[in-house]
Amino acid sequence: MKLIAISILFLLVGCKKEEVKETTTNTTVQNCNCDRVISHTTFNLTTGQFGEYVTINDCTGLQINGNWGTNQGDTEPINGSCL
């Protein structure tokens, strides 16, 4: 009986929870010809809409600030889209 109790004790003490390591791979293909909109503002006037935007190129890391306006023929930028 003591042998069974000692065996169970060793099983309980000797067992370790196996750690699962997650591996993440970046499978997103970067488009170096894309200046992705990361933020924009919108202001409404009676003559149309206008605002500012900030883009970033994922390959170069270059950020660009710009302006847009519907009276200039522009459309409102969409965050996450390319300009």
N, C-alpha and C positions, 0 to 999 in steps of 0.2 A: 504494500500500500504506500509506503514511504517512497518507493521507487517511482510510482505513478505520479505522486504529488511533486516530486523533484523534477520529473520529466515535464510536467505541465508548467511548473515554474520557469524552467529553462525556455520553453516555447514562448511563454508570455514575455519574459525579459529579453530573450534573444531575438525576437522579431522586430524588424524595423519597417516603417512605412517607406515604400519605394517612392522616391521623388520623381515626378514627371517633369522633364525639362521641355519647355516649349521652344521650338525654333521658328523664327519668323524670317521669311525671305521677302525681299522687296521685288514683287513681280510686276509692279507698275512700270510701264514703259513711259519714259519721259519724252515729251515732245519739245525739242530745243527751239522750235519755231513758234512756240506758244508763249505769249505773255498772259499768264493766268490772273484774272481779276481776284484780288484778295479782299477788297473793300470798296464801297462806293457810297456816295451821298446823293440824295434826290431833293430838289427844291421845286415847288410848283408855283408857276406864275400864270396869269391869264393868257399869256402868249405861248406857253408851253412849259416844258420841264428842263432843268439843267442841273449840273452837279459836278462832282470831282470823283476820280477813281484812283486806285493804287493797284498796279500789276506787279507780278514777279515772274521772272524766267527761272524755272526749276533747274535748268542746266547751269546757268551762269550766276544765279542768285541776284541778278540786277533788278532793282525795283524802280518803277517809273510812276510818277504822278502825272495825271492828265485831267482834262476837262471834257465834258460832253454837254450837248444841248440839242433838244429836239428841233429848235429853230435853225440849227446848223445842219439838220438832216441826220443827226446821230440818234441811235436808240439807247435806252437805258442799259448800262452794263449789268451783267448777271454774275454774281459772285461764283467763282469756280470755273467760269467759261473763259475761252481764249479771245483775245482781241487781235 
